[in-house]
Amino acid sequence: MLRFTLTLGLLGTLAAASQAGTLVPSGEAITTSVQREQVDTVEPFYRAYLTTDAEKFAFLMPDKYRLGGDPAHGKLLLENMEKGGMISFTFMRSSDSDPAETGRDAYRQLLASRYPKAKFVGEFSTSAGGHSGDGFEFQWVAPNGLVEKTRAVYLHTNAGLLELISTRSATNAPEAQNSLDEIIHTFAASASANGQLVVHHIARSN
């Protein structure tokens, strides 16, 4: 039931974007691959690679998460099948020829339009792969009455505005937050290295 509720919430997030100001999903195709890190550990580490026409990205996959979604239409979803956590990736663009309004106020309004009764509990600045961004934390009540906690991060990249949204039940929110933090901290982008994607792999143990 929890996983079903979260899925509806994320699908609603993507569908509602076209109704919130001028920021909408770009729909640009993303090529993806997942490769195991060449290091001997009890539990294997995997790194996801994303390629768009404008930029390449990579990050370590959080433990127990799997990569899915609809990359052919620019929508990725990392899902924890054991605990129900979900992290969505969506590249955004302007809905018309004029540049979309961006910045913390615009992102807050975008989220508020998707979650009308959400209570914002935190805002922060962040960066990943050489790209700066803004983040938000808020909570809302799902149709089944459960309190959900969501963290949203917006990064300015050469491929467009990248929206990352992590949602979990309030009781499991710390684990979801740690998973998104791991992605942010290991995020690499080709624009920050003169077009070359430089990945710092996990060191082999002697």
Contacts in CASP RR format, 6 or more apart in sequence:
PFRMAT RR
TARGET T0000
AUTHOR 0000-0000-0000
METHOD contacts of the structure
MODEL  1
MLRFTLTLGLLGTLAAASQAGTLVPSGEAITTSVQREQVDTVEPFYRAYL
TTDAEKFAFLMPDKYRLGGDPAHGKLLLENMEKGGMISFTFMRSSDSDPA
ETGRDAYRQLLASRYPKAKFVGEFSTSAGGHSGDGFEFQWVAPNGLVEKT
RAVYLHTNAGLLELISTRSATNAPEAQNSLDEIIHTFAASASANGQLVVH
HIARSN
1 144 0 8 1.000
2 84 0 8 1.000
2 146 0 8 1.000
2 169 0 8 1.000
3 84 0 8 1.000
3 85 0 8 1.000
5 142 0 8 1.000
5 143 0 8 1.000
5 144 0 8 1.000
5 146 0 8 1.000
5 148 0 8 1.000
6 84 0 8 1.000
6 85 0 8 1.000
6 86 0 8 1.000
6 142 0 8 1.000
6 148 0 8 1.000
6 167 0 8 1.000
6 168 0 8 1.000
7 86 0 8 1.000
8 143 0 8 1.000
9 142 0 8 1.000
9 167 0 8 1.000
10 77 0 8 1.000
10 86 0 8 1.000
10 88 0 8 1.000
10 165 0 8 1.000
10 167 0 8 1.000
12 114 0 8 1.000
13 88 0 8 1.000
13 114 0 8 1.000
13 165 0 8 1.000
14 25 0 8 1.000
14 75 0 8 1.000
14 88 0 8 1.000
14 90 0 8 1.000
16 113 0 8 1.000
16 114 0 8 1.000
17 23 0 8 1.000
17 24 0 8 1.000
17 25 0 8 1.000
17 90 0 8 1.000
17 92 0 8 1.000
17 110 0 8 1.000
17 114 0 8 1.000
18 24 0 8 1.000
18 25 0 8 1.000
18 95 0 8 1.000
19 113 0 8 1.000
20 109 0 8 1.000
20 110 0 8 1.000
20 113 0 8 1.000
20 114 0 8 1.000
21 95 0 8 1.000
21 100 0 8 1.000
21 101 0 8 1.000
21 109 0 8 1.000
21 110 0 8 1.000
21 113 0 8 1.000
22 94 0 8 1.000
22 95 0 8 1.000
22 96 0 8 1.000
22 98 0 8 1.000
22 100 0 8 1.000
22 101 0 8 1.000
23 92 0 8 1.000
23 93 0 8 1.000
23 94 0 8 1.000
23 95 0 8 1.000
23 100 0 8 1.000
23 101 0 8 1.000
23 102 0 8 1.000
23 106 0 8 1.000
23 110 0 8 1.000
23 161 0 8 1.000
24 92 0 8 1.000
24 93 0 8 1.000
24 94 0 8 1.000
24 95 0 8 1.000
25 73 0 8 1.000
25 74 0 8 1.000
25 75 0 8 1.000
25 90 0 8 1.000
25 91 0 8 1.000
25 92 0 8 1.000
25 93 0 8 1.000
26 74 0 8 1.000
26 91 0 8 1.000
26 92 0 8 1.000
26 93 0 8 1.000
26 160 0 8 1.000
27 73 0 8 1.000
27 74 0 8 1.000
27 75 0 8 1.000
27 91 0 8 1.000
27 93 0 8 1.000
28 52 0 8 1.000
28 53 0 8 1.000
28 74 0 8 1.000
28 91 0 8 1.000
28 159 0 8 1.000
29 52 0 8 1.000
29 71 0 8 1.000
29 72 0 8 1.000
29 73 0 8 1.000
29 74 0 8 1.000
30 50 0 8 1.000
30 51 0 8 1.000
30 52 0 8 1.000
30 71 0 8 1.000
30 72 0 8 1.000
30 74 0 8 1.000
30 76 0 8 1.000
30 91 0 8 1.000
31 50 0 8 1.000
31 51 0 8 1.000
31 52 0 8 1.000
31 71 0 8 1.000
32 48 0 8 1.000
32 49 0 8 1.000
32 50 0 8 1.000
32 51 0 8 1.000
32 67 0 8 1.000
32 68 0 8 1.000
32 71 0 8 1.000
32 76 0 8 1.000
33 48 0 8 1.000
33 49 0 8 1.000
34 46 0 8 1.000
34 47 0 8 1.000
34 48 0 8 1.000
34 49 0 8 1.000
34 61 0 8 1.000
34 67 0 8 1.000
35 46 0 8 1.000
35 47 0 8 1.000
35 49 0 8 1.000
36 44 0 8 1.000
36 45 0 8 1.000
36 46 0 8 1.000
36 47 0 8 1.000
37 44 0 8 1.000
37 45 0 8 1.000
37 46 0 8 1.000
37 47 0 8 1.000
37 60 0 8 1.000
37 201 0 8 1.000
37 202 0 8 1.000
38 201 0 8 1.000
38 204 0 8 1.000
39 45 0 8 1.000
39 201 0 8 1.000
39 202 0 8 1.000
39 203 0 8 1.000
39 204 0 8 1.000
39 205 0 8 1.000
40 204 0 8 1.000
40 205 0 8 1.000
43 63 0 8 1.000
45 60 0 8 1.000
45 61 0 8 1.000
45 202 0 8 1.000
46 60 0 8 1.000
46 61 0 8 1.000
47 58 0 8 1.000
47 59 0 8 1.000
47 60 0 8 1.000
47 61 0 8 1.000
47 186 0 8 1.000
47 199 0 8 1.000
47 201 0 8 1.000
48 58 0 8 1.000
48 59 0 8 1.000
48 60 0 8 1.000
48 61 0 8 1.000
48 67 0 8 1.000
49 56 0 8 1.000
49 57 0 8 1.000
49 58 0 8 1.000
49 197 0 8 1.000
50 56 0 8 1.000
50 57 0 8 1.000
50 58 0 8 1.000
50 76 0 8 1.000
50 89 0 8 1.000
51 57 0 8 1.000
52 91 0 8 1.000
52 159 0 8 1.000
53 159 0 8 1.000
54 157 0 8 1.000
54 158 0 8 1.000
54 159 0 8 1.000
54 160 0 8 1.000
55 157 0 8 1.000
55 158 0 8 1.000
55 159 0 8 1.000
55 189 0 8 1.000
55 190 0 8 1.000
55 191 0 8 1.000
55 195 0 8 1.000
56 189 0 8 1.000
56 190 0 8 1.000
56 195 0 8 1.000
56 197 0 8 1.000
57 157 0 8 1.000
57 159 0 8 1.000
57 187 0 8 1.000
57 188 0 8 1.000
57 189 0 8 1.000
57 190 0 8 1.000
57 197 0 8 1.000
58 186 0 8 1.000
58 187 0 8 1.000
58 188 0 8 1.000
58 197 0 8 1.000
58 199 0 8 1.000
59 182 0 8 1.000
59 183 0 8 1.000
59 186 0 8 1.000
59 187 0 8 1.000
59 188 0 8 1.000
60 182 0 8 1.000
60 183 0 8 1.000
60 186 0 8 1.000
61 67 0 8 1.000
61 78 0 8 1.000
62 78 0 8 1.000
62 80 0 8 1.000
62 87 0 8 1.000
62 178 0 8 1.000
62 179 0 8 1.000
62 180 0 8 1.000
62 182 0 8 1.000
62 183 0 8 1.000
63 179 0 8 1.000
64 80 0 8 1.000
64 81 0 8 1.000
64 82 0 8 1.000
64 83 0 8 1.000
65 78 0 8 1.000
65 79 0 8 1.000
65 80 0 8 1.000
65 85 0 8 1.000
65 87 0 8 1.000
65 179 0 8 1.000
66 78 0 8 1.000
66 79 0 8 1.000
66 80 0 8 1.000
66 81 0 8 1.000
67 76 0 8 1.000
67 77 0 8 1.000
67 78 0 8 1.000
68 76 0 8 1.000
68 77 0 8 1.000
68 78 0 8 1.000
68 79 0 8 1.000
69 75 0 8 1.000
69 76 0 8 1.000
69 77 0 8 1.000
70 76 0 8 1.000
74 90 0 8 1.000
74 91 0 8 1.000
75 88 0 8 1.000
75 89 0 8 1.000
75 90 0 8 1.000
76 88 0 8 1.000
76 89 0 8 1.000
76 90 0 8 1.000
77 86 0 8 1.000
77 87 0 8 1.000
77 88 0 8 1.000
77 89 0 8 1.000
78 86 0 8 1.000
78 87 0 8 1.000
78 88 0 8 1.000
78 89 0 8 1.000
78 179 0 8 1.000
78 183 0 8 1.000
79 85 0 8 1.000
79 86 0 8 1.000
80 86 0 8 1.000
80 179 0 8 1.000
83 168 0 8 1.000
83 172 0 8 1.000
83 175 0 8 1.000
84 168 0 8 1.000
84 172 0 8 1.000
85 166 0 8 1.000
85 167 0 8 1.000
85 168 0 8 1.000
85 172 0 8 1.000
85 175 0 8 1.000
85 176 0 8 1.000
85 179 0 8 1.000
86 166 0 8 1.000
86 167 0 8 1.000
86 168 0 8 1.000
87 164 0 8 1.000
87 165 0 8 1.000
87 166 0 8 1.000
87 176 0 8 1.000
87 179 0 8 1.000
87 180 0 8 1.000
87 183 0 8 1.000
88 163 0 8 1.000
88 164 0 8 1.000
88 165 0 8 1.000
89 162 0 8 1.000
89 163 0 8 1.000
89 164 0 8 1.000
90 162 0 8 1.000
90 163 0 8 1.000
90 165 0 8 1.000
91 157 0 8 1.000
91 159 0 8 1.000
91 160 0 8 1.000
91 161 0 8 1.000
91 162 0 8 1.000
91 163 0 8 1.000
92 100 0 8 1.000
92 160 0 8 1.000
92 161 0 8 1.000
92 162 0 8 1.000
92 163 0 8 1.000
93 100 0 8 1.000
93 160 0 8 1.000
93 161 0 8 1.000
94 100 0 8 1.000
100 106 0 8 1.000
100 161 0 8 1.000
102 154 0 8 1.000
102 156 0 8 1.000
102 161 0 8 1.000
103 134 0 8 1.000
103 154 0 8 1.000
104 123 0 8 1.000
104 134 0 8 1.000
107 134 0 8 1.000
107 135 0 8 1.000
107 136 0 8 1.000
107 152 0 8 1.000
107 154 0 8 1.000
108 120 0 8 1.000
108 123 0 8 1.000
108 136 0 8 1.000
111 118 0 8 1.000
111 120 0 8 1.000
111 136 0 8 1.000
111 138 0 8 1.000
111 152 0 8 1.000
112 118 0 8 1.000
112 120 0 8 1.000
115 138 0 8 1.000
115 140 0 8 1.000
115 150 0 8 1.000
117 140 0 8 1.000
117 141 0 8 1.000
118 138 0 8 1.000
118 139 0 8 1.000
118 140 0 8 1.000
118 150 0 8 1.000
119 138 0 8 1.000
119 139 0 8 1.000
119 140 0 8 1.000
120 136 0 8 1.000
120 137 0 8 1.000
120 138 0 8 1.000
121 137 0 8 1.000
121 138 0 8 1.000
121 139 0 8 1.000
122 136 0 8 1.000
122 137 0 8 1.000
122 138 0 8 1.000
123 134 0 8 1.000
123 135 0 8 1.000
123 136 0 8 1.000
123 137 0 8 1.000
124 134 0 8 1.000
124 135 0 8 1.000
124 136 0 8 1.000
124 137 0 8 1.000
125 132 0 8 1.000
125 133 0 8 1.000
125 134 0 8 1.000
125 135 0 8 1.000
126 132 0 8 1.000
126 133 0 8 1.000
126 134 0 8 1.000
126 135 0 8 1.000
126 153 0 8 1.000
126 155 0 8 1.000
126 184 0 8 1.000
127 133 0 8 1.000
127 155 0 8 1.000
128 153 0 8 1.000
128 155 0 8 1.000
128 183 0 8 1.000
128 184 0 8 1.000
128 185 0 8 1.000
128 187 0 8 1.000
128 189 0 8 1.000
129 187 0 8 1.000
129 188 0 8 1.000
129 189 0 8 1.000
129 192 0 8 1.000
130 189 0 8 1.000
130 191 0 8 1.000
130 192 0 8 1.000
131 155 0 8 1.000
131 156 0 8 1.000
131 157 0 8 1.000
131 162 0 8 1.000
131 189 0 8 1.000
131 191 0 8 1.000
131 192 0 8 1.000
132 155 0 8 1.000
132 156 0 8 1.000
133 153 0 8 1.000
133 154 0 8 1.000
133 155 0 8 1.000
133 156 0 8 1.000
134 153 0 8 1.000
134 154 0 8 1.000
135 151 0 8 1.000
135 152 0 8 1.000
135 153 0 8 1.000
135 154 0 8 1.000
136 151 0 8 1.000
136 152 0 8 1.000
136 153 0 8 1.000
137 149 0 8 1.000
137 150 0 8 1.000
137 151 0 8 1.000
137 152 0 8 1.000
138 149 0 8 1.000
138 150 0 8 1.000
138 152 0 8 1.000
139 147 0 8 1.000
139 148 0 8 1.000
139 149 0 8 1.000
139 150 0 8 1.000
139 170 0 8 1.000
140 147 0 8 1.000
140 148 0 8 1.000
140 150 0 8 1.000
141 147 0 8 1.000
141 148 0 8 1.000
142 148 0 8 1.000
146 169 0 8 1.000
146 170 0 8 1.000
147 169 0 8 1.000
147 170 0 8 1.000
148 167 0 8 1.000
148 168 0 8 1.000
148 169 0 8 1.000
148 170 0 8 1.000
149 167 0 8 1.000
149 168 0 8 1.000
149 169 0 8 1.000
149 170 0 8 1.000
149 173 0 8 1.000
149 176 0 8 1.000
150 165 0 8 1.000
150 166 0 8 1.000
150 167 0 8 1.000
151 165 0 8 1.000
151 166 0 8 1.000
151 176 0 8 1.000
151 177 0 8 1.000
151 180 0 8 1.000
152 163 0 8 1.000
152 164 0 8 1.000
152 165 0 8 1.000
152 166 0 8 1.000
153 163 0 8 1.000
153 164 0 8 1.000
153 165 0 8 1.000
153 180 0 8 1.000
153 184 0 8 1.000
154 161 0 8 1.000
154 162 0 8 1.000
154 163 0 8 1.000
154 164 0 8 1.000
155 161 0 8 1.000
155 162 0 8 1.000
155 164 0 8 1.000
156 162 0 8 1.000
157 189 0 8 1.000
157 191 0 8 1.000
158 189 0 8 1.000
158 191 0 8 1.000
164 180 0 8 1.000
164 183 0 8 1.000
164 184 0 8 1.000
166 176 0 8 1.000
166 177 0 8 1.000
166 179 0 8 1.000
166 180 0 8 1.000
167 176 0 8 1.000
168 175 0 8 1.000
168 176 0 8 1.000
188 197 0 8 1.000
188 198 0 8 1.000
188 199 0 8 1.000
188 200 0 8 1.000
189 197 0 8 1.000
190 196 0 8 1.000
190 197 0 8 1.000
192 198 0 8 1.000
END
